[in-house]
Amino acid sequence: MSKSWRFEALDTLFFRDGTPFHQGETGNILPGSVFPPLMLTMQGAIRTALARKQGWIPDKKGLPEKLRLGTTDDLGDLQLAGPYLRFNGERLYPAPLTLFGNKNGKGDWTLTRLIPGPKVDCDLGEGVRLPKLQKQIDGELLNLWVTKEGMESILNFRFPEAKHLIEPDQLWKNEQKIGIMREEKTKVAKDKHLYSLIHIRPHAELEVEVEVGGIPEDWHLQKTQALPLGGEGRFALVNVSDITDPLPRMPELTVSHDGQIRFTVTLLTPGYYQDMNQVVKEGPPQIPGTCVSASIGKAMHMGGWNLKENKPRPIKPLLPPGSTWFFEAKADQLAEIKGVHGSFKGEKTAYGMGQLIVGIWKEEWED
């Protein structure tokens, strides 16, 4: 049975992005933090905690085979979903990258959405339907978090209420930190070896949540513990409890007058795919129907440190949460479409990557 592991920061956190530390440079580009953290970071903290609970001691004895906790490349029996954010006890979701608008000084939102536009010839090919604004307004593509109720409104082709929209700076702040290199053996600070980087300071009510399954129930942590999380020697309190948040409900899918089911698929977690170009154009694998358009966010980068070989891992691209594809399918594919909601598509799905939810969209003449 899967359990919810909820991580609460004790101070700032650091989840390094792909920016290198270049000795001697004086530029303004500082190594920053990826937040929410990628699962490759979270799985390390979770697997270490599980192994320690079963008696594993670092550098003294190996991990018993019976644990089946795998490696960073193969999780064995362990199954993970997330990471998700929880704020004031409620799970939040990345808003689909179809929401466009602006906010006035009173805190009111003016919103519209992206929908597939008319066919055009472009560098992607002939007869391509690029996304367009349903209504022309000033604004930008919104980088927001939404509550479950807000997400259900968006999936139903409605606009969420302002109270269901959460801006990132309501959840965490960036803080610049200064560090100094130390001699490995003596721990004495090295002269002229200062460095700067960006940490994350989460709001006091913000938690990072991972669903952990595939293991016996008594293997889970039984009490609140402080665990190392991320880089720079940072810690978080971890609470384990039952999962209380089902996914946002999928809207009712209907067949249009022209015999088509029009639906969207949106990434809840970063997506990792072998053929990234194909996924951008045609959508994630194993989705019924035909992809007619998409709104894709800027690629993220997955790297990290290989402890076994003591070197950085190769940087690989990920599609960010909120990326959305517009599909059309036939009426007899309805059951297949319903099976997509909440599923994981692509590579590294055991790590929670590529989780999708289904919404609806309408042509202008349907709305």
C-alpha positions in Angstrom: 0.0 0.0 0.0 1.4 3.4 -1.0 2.0 6.1 1.7 2.4 9.8 1.5 5.9 11.1 2.6 5.8 14.8 3.3 9.0 16.8 3.6 9.0 20.0 5.5 12.1 22.2 5.2 14.0 23.0 8.5 15.8 25.9 6.8 16.6 26.8 3.2 17.0 24.0 0.6 19.3 23.6 -2.3 18.5 21.4 -5.4 21.2 22.4 -7.9 20.3 23.2 -11.4 22.6 22.7 -14.4 24.5 25.9 -13.9 28.2 25.1 -13.3 30.5 26.5 -10.7 33.3 28.1 -12.7 36.3 29.1 -10.7 37.5 32.6 -11.3 34.4 33.9 -13.1 32.8 37.0 -11.8 29.5 36.9 -13.8 26.0 37.4 -12.4 24.8 33.9 -13.3 24.7 31.9 -10.1 24.1 28.2 -9.6 20.4 28.0 -8.6 17.9 25.5 -7.3 15.3 23.5 -9.1 12.0 23.6 -7.2 10.0 21.5 -6.7 12.9 19.1 -6.7 13.2 16.3 -9.2 12.4 12.8 -8.2 16.1 11.8 -8.6 16.8 13.9 -5.5 13.8 12.7 -3.6 14.3 9.0 -4.3 17.9 9.2 -2.9 16.6 10.6 0.4 13.7 8.0 0.5 15.8 5.0 -0.4 18.5 5.9 2.1 15.9 6.3 4.9 14.3 3.0 4.0 17.6 1.2 3.9 18.7 2.6 7.3 15.5 1.5 8.9 16.2 -2.0 7.7 19.7 -2.0 9.3 21.9 -0.7 6.4 25.0 1.2 7.6 26.8 3.4 5.0 30.3 2.2 4.1 30.1 -0.7 6.5 27.8 -3.3 4.9 26.0 -3.6 1.6 22.3 -3.3 1.1 20.6 -6.7 1.7 19.1 -8.3 -1.4 15.8 -8.7 0.3 15.3 -5.0 0.4 14.7 -4.7 -3.3 15.2 -1.0 -3.2 17.1 -0.9 -6.5 19.4 1.9 -7.6 19.1 5.4 -9.1 18.8 3.6 -12.5 16.3 0.9 -11.4 14.1 1.2 -8.3 13.5 -2.5 -8.0 10.1 -3.0 -6.3 9.9 0.6 -5.1 7.3 2.8 -6.8 7.2 6.5 -6.5 4.8 9.3 -7.6 5.3 13.0 -7.5 6.9 15.1 -6.2 3.8 17.2 -5.5 3.5 20.4 -3.4 1.2 20.8 -0.4 0.3 24.2 1.0 -1.7 24.7 4.1 -2.5 21.0 4.0 -3.9 21.0 0.5 -2.2 19.5 -2.6 -1.4 21.9 -5.4 -0.9 21.2 -9.1 1.0 23.0 -11.8 -1.5 25.0 -13.9 -1.7 23.8 -17.5 0.3 25.9 -19.9 -2.9 27.0 -21.6 -3.8 29.7 -19.1 -3.0 33.2 -20.2 -3.7 36.5 -18.5 -2.7 39.2 -16.2 -3.4 40.5 -12.6 -4.3 44.0 -11.7 -3.3 45.9 -8.6 -6.4 44.8 -6.7 -5.5 41.2 -7.1 -8.1 40.4 -9.8 -7.2 38.2 -12.7 -8.1 38.7 -16.4 -7.9 35.3 -18.0 -8.1 33.7 -21.4 -6.8 30.4 -22.7 -4.9 28.9 -25.6 -6.7 26.7 -28.1 -5.6 25.3 -31.5 -5.6 27.9 -34.2 -6.1 27.6 -38.0 -3.8 25.5 -40.1 -0.6 27.2 -41.3 2.6 26.3 -43.0 5.6 26.8 -40.8 9.0 25.2 -40.0 7.1 22.4 -38.3 5.5 21.4 -41.6 2.4 22.1 -43.7 -1.1 22.4 -42.2 0.1 22.8 -38.6 -2.3 24.2 -36.0 -0.3 26.4 -33.7 -1.9 27.5 -30.4 -3.7 30.9 -30.3 -5.5 33.0 -27.8 -9.2 32.4 -27.6 -9.6 36.0 -26.7 -7.1 38.8 -27.3 -5.9 40.4 -24.1 -2.7 41.8 -22.7 -0.8 39.4 -20.5 1.4 36.3 -20.5 1.4 32.6 -20.2 0.9 32.0 -16.5 3.3 30.1 -14.3 0.9 29.3 -11.4 -0.1 26.6 -9.1 -3.8 25.6 -8.6 -5.8 23.8 -6.1 -7.7 20.6 -6.9 -10.9 22.6 -7.4 -9.1 25.1 -9.6 -7.6 22.3 -11.7 -11.0 20.6 -12.2 -12.3 24.0 -13.5 -9.5 24.2 -16.1 -9.9 20.6 -17.2 -13.6 21.3 -17.7 -12.7 24.2 -20.1 -13.7 26.8 -17.5 -11.7 29.4 -15.7 -10.7 29.0 -12.0 -11.6 31.4 -9.3 -8.9 33.7 -8.1 -8.8 32.0 -4.7 -7.7 28.7 -6.4 -4.7 30.4 -8.1 -1.4 30.4 -6.2 1.7 32.3 -7.4 5.1 30.8 -6.9 6.3 33.6 -4.6 3.5 32.8 -2.3 5.1 29.4 -1.8 8.8 30.0 -1.7 11.5 32.7 -2.1 15.0 32.6 -3.6 17.9 33.5 -1.3 21.4 34.1 -2.3 24.0 32.4 -0.1 27.8 32.7 0.2 29.9 29.7 0.9 33.6 28.9 1.2 35.6 25.8 0.2 37.3 23.8 3.0 40.3 21.5 2.9 38.9 17.9 2.8 41.1 16.6 5.6 41.7 19.5 7.9 38.3 21.3 7.3 40.2 24.6 7.3 38.8 27.2 4.9 40.7 27.8 1.7 41.8 31.4 0.9 40.1 33.0 -2.1 37.6 30.2 -2.5 34.3 31.9 -1.9 31.3 30.9 -4.0 27.7 32.1 -4.4 24.5 30.2 -5.1 20.7 30.4 -4.8 18.8 28.6 -2.1 15.1 28.0 -1.8 13.2 29.2 1.4 9.9 27.4 1.4 6.9 29.0 3.1 6.3 27.6 6.6 3.2 25.8 5.4 4.7 24.3 2.3 5.6 20.6 2.0 7.0 18.5 -0.7 5.1 15.2 -1.0 6.0 11.9 -2.6 3.8 8.8 -2.8 5.9 5.8 -1.9 4.7 2.2 -2.7 5.8 -1.2 -3.7 7.2 -2.1 -0.2 5.8 -3.8 2.9 3.8 -1.3 5.1 6.0 -1.8 8.1 9.1 -0.6 6.1 7.7 3.0 6.0 8.9 5.5 8.7 6.8 5.2 11.8 7.5 8.6 13.3 8.6 12.1 12.3 12.3 12.1 11.4 14.8 14.7 10.1 16.5 13.5 6.9 19.2 15.1 4.7 17.6 16.5 1.6 19.3 18.1 -1.4 22.7 19.7 -1.3 24.7 21.9 1.1 23.9 19.8 4.2 20.3 20.7 4.4 17.6 18.8 6.3 13.8 18.3 6.2 11.3 16.8 8.7 9.5 13.8 7.2 6.0 12.7 8.1 4.5 9.5 6.7 0.7 9.1 6.5 -2.1 7.6 4.4 -2.7 9.2 1.0 -5.8 11.5 1.3 -5.7 13.4 -2.1 -7.2 11.6 -5.1 -6.3 13.3 -8.4 -8.6 16.0 -9.8 -11.6 14.4 -11.5 -11.6 13.9 -15.2 -14.3 15.9 -17.0 -17.1 14.1 -18.9 -15.9 13.4 -22.4 -18.5 14.0 -25.1 -18.6 13.4 -28.9 -18.9 16.6 -30.9 -21.2 17.1 -33.8 -18.4 16.1 -36.2 -17.9 12.8 -34.5 -14.7 13.8 -32.6 -13.8 13.7 -28.9 -11.6 16.7 -28.2 -9.4 16.3 -25.1 -6.2 17.5 -23.6 -3.4 15.7 -21.8 -1.3 17.7 -19.3 1.9 16.7 -17.5 1.6 16.8 -13.7 5.2 15.8 -13.2 8.2 16.2 -15.5 8.2 14.0 -18.6 11.3 12.1 -19.8 11.2 10.6 -23.3 13.8 9.0 -25.6 12.5 10.9 -28.6 11.8 14.3 -27.3 11.2 15.9 -30.7 8.5 13.3 -31.6 6.8 13.8 -28.2 6.7 17.6 -28.7 5.0 17.2 -32.1 2.8 14.2 -31.5 2.3 14.0 -27.8 3.3 11.4 -25.2 3.4 7.8 -26.3 0.3 5.5 -26.1 -2.3 8.3 -26.3 -5.3 7.5 -28.5 -6.2 9.8 -31.3 -4.3 12.5 -33.1 -2.3 15.4 -31.6 -3.5 18.6 -33.3 -1.6 21.2 -31.3 0.4 21.8 -28.1 1.7 24.3 -25.6 5.0 23.1 -24.2 7.1 24.8 -21.5 10.8 25.5 -21.6 12.8 22.2 -21.2 14.1 21.3 -17.8 17.4 19.5 -17.2 18.0 16.4 -15.2 21.5 15.7 -13.9 22.8 15.1 -10.4 25.8 13.4 -8.9 26.8 9.8 -9.5 28.0 8.6 -6.0 29.2 5.2 -7.2 31.5 6.7 -9.9 32.1 10.0 -8.1 31.3 12.2 -11.1 28.4 14.3 -12.5 25.6 12.4 -14.3 24.9 13.4 -17.9 22.5 16.2 -18.3 19.2 15.1 -19.9 16.2 17.2 -21.0 12.8 16.9 -19.4 9.5 18.4 -20.5 8.1 20.6 -17.6 4.9 20.0 -15.7 2.0 22.0 -17.2 2.9 21.1 -20.8 -0.3 20.4 -22.6 -1.3 18.6 -25.9 -4.6 19.0 -27.7 -6.0 15.7 -29.2 -8.8 14.5 -31.3 -10.1 10.9 -31.2 -13.0 8.8 -32.4 -16.0 7.9 -30.3 -14.9 4.2 -30.1 -11.7 5.4 -28.3 -13.4 6.7 -25.3 -12.4 3.9 -22.9 -8.7 4.3 -24.0 -8.9 8.0 -23.3 -10.3 7.5 -19.8 -7.4 5.1 -19.1 -4.9 8.0 -19.7 -6.1 10.0 -16.7 -3.6 9.6 -13.9 -1.3 7.3 -15.9 2.4 7.6 -16.4 3.8 7.6 -20.0 7.4 7.7 -21.2 10.6 6.7 -19.5 11.4 6.4 -15.7 7.7 6.2 -14.8 8.6 4.2 -11.7 10.2 7.5 -10.5 6.8 9.3 -11.0 7.8 10.9 -14.3 5.3 11.6 -17.0 2.1 11.6 -15.0 -0.8 12.8 -17.1 -4.3 14.1 -16.5 -7.1 14.5 -19.1 -9.2 17.6 -19.8 -11.4 18.8 -22.6 -11.1 21.6 -25.2 -13.5 23.0 -27.8 -13.3 24.6 -31.2 -14.3 28.2 -31.4 -17.5 27.2 -33.2 -18.4 24.8 -30.3 -17.8 27.2 -27.4 
